[in-house]
Amino acid sequence: MQLNKTYLFVGIGLLAMAGATAWLVLKAPNKNGGAAKPGGEPVGLAKPRALAFAKDGDLIVVDSKNNRLEIRTTAGAVVKHIGKGDVGNGKGEFHEPCGVAVDKDGNIFVADTFHTLAANNGLPWGRLEKFDSSYNYVAEVQKSETGPPDFFGPRAVAVDNLGRVWLSDTGNSRILVFDNNLKFLKAIGTRGNKELQFQEPFGIASDADGNIYVADRLNFRIQVIASDFTFLRQFKVDAWEIGQINQEPYVAVDSRRHFVWVTDPTKNKVHRYSLKGGEHKAFDKGFAGSAAASFNLPTGVAVAGDGTVYITDSGSGRVLTLKP
């Protein structure tokens, strides 16, 4: 595919184009990202992770190191921020959130990964927070109601076609399922490499039928869980190798076009598979960089209705769009 260099610098209104239009860069005007204005909020993205689309079509970016959600139009304009801009453990606040998902009613679910309770001696128990479609805090949960009862660094969230909320409880190597009101339903998996076992599961996504795709990162595979919580299938992610998957892979499903998108931060690539993993194509050149034609730790991924793929380029503090 051909890559161009199309930059949109949010906040100064400058649009410069060269070549074909395949990429759009959404980035704050300050090149460092996350640098705070004196007495004000941080400017720009700092280690952005997961992405999701709000009910009105705006893009929700997990601005992780700034401890907030950043809401943007898909053209790049900043709409608002949710969170304090620094570490907060209160209701509706964040401590390095990593995951986000939105249900059909516009409710937003956030994996507040490093939320810490004093009784845990500073370790990241984590929590799952719910907001309504107007970004108002609604509720949270921190317990699984089964052993081990506490979360341990949950990373990603998905909502299925029944409105159930799936959470990758990464440190406990399992998947947790809640109803839409955050009532605990089920824990799936133990540590291991067999079916429905996991080694630090990370990204998670749902298809139109309610099947759940899990980036089982240290087993170098995608596991697919059926909506009835049974094992459905799996496929290897050939790009993931021992010693290479020390970053944060996320996954997105494009049910309309029958694709699974997987990020490969360590190698600075994004991979596209068929739903069963039989067809594979890699995008970009596989090296770090700040130009539009190269990734620098591509992390979160989400697919718009028209097939445009949005990717958080975490190392550069920006969002890239890919139109394959």
C-alpha positions in Angstrom: 0.0 0.0 0.0 1.1 3.6 -0.4 1.6 5.8 2.6 1.4 9.5 2.6 2.4 12.3 5.0 -0.8 14.1 6.0 -0.5 16.0 9.2 -3.3 17.7 11.2 -1.9 19.7 14.1 -4.8 20.2 16.5 -4.9 23.6 18.0 -3.1 25.6 15.2 -5.3 24.7 12.3 -2.5 23.8 9.9 -3.1 21.1 7.3 -0.2 20.1 5.0 -0.4 17.4 2.4 2.0 15.4 0.3 1.1 12.4 -1.9 -1.9 10.2 -1.6 -4.2 10.5 1.4 -3.9 7.3 3.4 -2.7 8.6 6.7 -4.1 11.3 9.1 -2.0 12.3 12.1 -3.9 13.6 15.1 -1.4 15.3 17.4 -1.3 18.3 19.7 0.8 21.3 18.6 3.6 20.7 21.2 5.9 18.1 19.9 6.6 16.5 23.3 3.0 15.6 24.2 1.8 15.8 27.8 3.8 18.9 28.7 1.7 20.9 31.1 0.8 24.6 30.6 1.7 26.6 33.7 -1.2 26.2 36.1 -3.2 24.3 33.5 -4.0 20.9 32.0 -1.4 18.8 30.2 -1.3 19.6 26.4 -1.2 16.7 24.0 -1.2 13.0 24.4 1.2 11.1 26.6 1.5 7.4 26.0 -2.0 7.0 24.5 -3.4 3.5 24.6 -6.9 2.2 23.8 -9.4 3.8 21.5 -13.2 3.6 21.1 -16.0 5.6 19.4 -18.5 7.5 21.5 -22.2 7.2 20.6 -22.1 10.5 18.7 -19.1 9.3 16.7 -16.4 11.2 18.5 -13.1 9.4 19.2 -12.3 8.5 22.9 -8.6 8.2 23.4 -7.2 6.7 26.6 -4.5 9.4 27.4 -2.8 7.1 29.8 0.2 8.9 31.2 -2.0 12.1 31.5 -4.5 10.0 33.6 -7.5 11.0 31.6 -9.7 10.3 28.6 -9.3 12.8 25.7 -12.4 13.2 23.5 -11.8 14.3 19.9 -13.8 14.6 16.7 -12.5 12.2 14.0 -11.1 15.3 12.3 -8.8 15.8 15.3 -10.4 18.7 17.3 -10.3 18.2 21.0 -13.8 18.2 22.5 -13.1 17.6 26.2 -11.1 15.7 28.8 -12.3 13.3 31.5 -10.1 13.0 34.5 -7.9 15.4 36.5 -4.8 15.3 34.2 -2.8 13.9 37.1 -3.2 10.8 39.3 -6.6 10.4 40.9 -8.1 7.6 42.9 -11.5 9.2 43.4 -14.7 8.4 41.5 -14.4 9.3 37.8 -10.6 9.8 38.1 -7.8 7.7 36.8 -4.3 6.3 37.5 -2.8 5.3 34.1 -6.0 3.9 32.5 -5.4 1.4 29.7 -8.7 0.2 28.2 -12.0 1.7 27.0 -15.2 0.3 25.4 -18.6 1.8 24.6 -22.0 0.0 24.6 -24.9 0.6 22.2 -26.4 3.1 24.6 -23.2 5.1 24.7 -22.1 4.0 28.2 -18.4 4.1 28.5 -16.3 1.5 30.4 -12.7 2.2 31.4 -10.0 -0.1 32.8 -8.3 2.1 35.4 -5.3 -0.1 35.4 -3.1 1.3 38.1 -5.8 2.4 40.6 -4.2 1.5 43.9 -5.7 0.8 47.3 -3.5 1.5 50.3 -4.1 -2.0 51.7 -2.4 -3.4 48.7 1.0 -1.8 49.5 1.1 0.2 46.4 0.4 -2.7 44.0 -2.0 -2.0 41.1 -5.2 -3.7 42.0 -7.1 -1.7 39.3 -10.8 -1.1 38.8 -13.4 -1.0 36.1 -15.3 2.4 35.9 -18.6 3.2 34.1 -19.6 6.5 32.7 -22.8 7.5 30.9 -23.0 8.8 27.3 -22.5 12.4 28.7 -19.3 11.3 30.4 -20.7 11.4 33.9 -19.4 8.9 36.4 -21.9 6.1 37.2 -20.3 3.2 39.1 -17.2 1.1 39.5 -16.1 -2.4 40.5 -12.9 -3.8 41.9 -13.8 -7.4 42.8 -14.4 -10.5 40.9 -16.4 -12.4 43.6 -14.3 -15.4 42.9 -10.7 -16.4 43.7 -8.6 -14.4 43.5 -11.2 -11.8 44.3 -9.2 -8.7 43.5 -8.2 -7.4 40.0 -4.5 -7.2 39.2 -3.7 -4.6 36.6 -6.7 -5.0 34.2 -5.7 -3.8 30.8 -8.5 -3.8 28.2 -12.3 -3.8 28.0 -14.9 -5.0 25.4 -18.7 -4.9 25.3 -20.5 -7.8 23.5 -23.8 -7.7 21.6 -25.7 -8.5 24.8 -24.3 -5.5 26.6 -22.0 -7.7 28.8 -18.6 -6.2 29.8 -15.5 -8.3 29.3 -12.3 -7.3 31.1 -8.8 -8.7 30.6 -7.5 -9.1 34.2 -3.9 -9.3 32.9 -2.0 -9.9 36.1 -4.3 -12.7 37.1 -4.2 -14.2 33.6 -7.9 -14.5 33.2 -11.0 -12.8 31.6 -13.8 -11.4 33.8 -17.3 -10.8 32.7 -19.9 -8.4 34.2 -23.4 -7.3 33.3 -24.0 -3.8 32.1 -24.5 -2.6 35.7 -21.1 -4.1 36.7 -22.5 -7.1 38.5 -20.0 -9.9 38.3 -21.1 -12.8 36.1 -18.1 -15.1 35.4 -14.3 -15.6 35.5 -12.8 -17.4 32.6 -9.3 -18.9 32.5 -6.3 -19.7 34.6 -2.6 -19.3 33.9 -1.4 -21.7 31.2 -1.2 -22.4 27.5 -4.2 -24.7 26.9 -7.6 -23.7 25.6 -9.2 -21.0 27.8 -5.9 -20.6 29.6 -3.9 -17.4 29.3 -0.5 -15.8 29.9 -1.1 -12.2 30.6 -4.0 -11.5 28.3 -4.0 -8.0 27.0 -6.2 -6.5 24.2 -9.8 -7.7 23.9 -12.6 -7.1 21.4 -16.0 -8.4 20.4 -17.4 -9.3 17.0 -21.0 -8.8 15.9 -22.0 -12.2 17.1 -20.7 -11.6 20.6 -17.6 -13.7 20.2 -14.6 -12.3 22.2 -11.1 -12.1 20.7 -8.3 -12.0 23.3 -4.7 -11.1 22.7 -3.1 -13.9 24.7 0.2 -12.2 24.4 2.7 -14.5 26.1 1.2 -17.5 24.4 1.6 -15.6 21.1 -1.9 -16.2 19.9 -5.5 -14.8 19.6 -8.0 -16.9 21.5 -11.7 -16.6 20.6 -14.3 -17.2 23.3 -17.9 -17.8 22.2 -20.7 -15.8 23.7 -21.6 -18.8 25.9 -18.1 -18.6 27.5 -16.8 -21.7 25.7 -13.6 -22.0 23.6 -14.3 -21.3 20.0 -10.9 -21.2 18.2 -7.4 -19.8 18.3 -4.7 -18.7 15.9 -1.1 -17.8 16.2 0.2 -14.3 15.7 3.3 -15.1 13.8 4.8 -11.7 14.4 4.9 -12.2 18.2 8.0 -14.1 19.3 9.7 -14.8 22.6 11.4 -11.6 23.7 9.4 -9.5 21.2 6.1 -9.2 22.9 7.2 -7.1 25.9 4.9 -4.3 24.9 1.1 -3.9 24.8 -0.8 -5.5 21.9 -4.4 -4.5 21.4 -7.0 -6.0 19.1 -10.1 -4.8 17.2 -12.6 -6.7 15.1 -14.1 -5.4 11.9 -17.1 -7.7 11.6 -18.4 -6.0 8.4 -15.2 -6.8 6.5 -14.4 -9.9 8.4 -11.0 -8.7 9.7 -9.1 -8.9 13.0 -6.6 -6.1 13.6 -3.7 -6.6 16.0 -1.0 -4.2 17.0 2.6 -5.2 17.3 4.3 -2.4 19.3 7.7 -3.9 19.6 8.2 -4.3 15.9 6.2 -1.1 15.0 3.7 -2.9 12.8 0.0 -3.5 12.6 -1.4 -6.8 11.4 -4.6 -7.7 9.8 -6.0 -11.2 9.9 -9.2 -12.9 8.7 -11.6 -13.8 11.6 -10.1 -17.3 11.7 -6.6 -16.1 11.3 -6.0 -17.7 7.8 -5.3 -14.5 5.9 -2.6 -12.2 7.1 -1.2 -8.8 6.0 1.2 -6.6 7.8 1.2 -2.8 7.5 4.1 -0.3 7.7 7.8 -0.8 7.5 8.5 -2.2 10.9 10.8 0.5 12.3 10.3 3.3 14.8 10.0 6.9 13.7 8.1 10.1 13.9 7.2 10.5 10.2 3.6 9.6 9.2 4.9 6.6 7.2 6.3 4.9 10.3 5.0 3.7 13.6 6.5 4.3 17.0 5.0 1.8 19.4 1.5 1.4 17.8 -0.7 0.3 20.6 -4.5 0.8 20.7 -6.6 0.1 17.6 -10.3 0.7 16.7 -12.2 0.4 13.4 -14.7 3.0 12.2 -17.9 2.1 10.3 -16.3 3.0 7.0 -13.3 0.7 7.6 -10.8 3.4 8.7 -8.5 2.0 11.3 -7.5 4.3 14.1 -4.2 3.5 15.9 -2.6 5.1 18.9 1.1 5.7 18.1 2.1 5.6 21.7 5.7 6.4 21.4 5.0 9.6 19.5 1.9 10.7 21.4 -0.5 10.8 18.5 -3.2 8.9 16.7 -2.8 7.6 13.2 -5.5 6.5 10.8 -5.0 3.8 8.2 -7.2 3.4 5.1 -6.1 0.1 3.6 
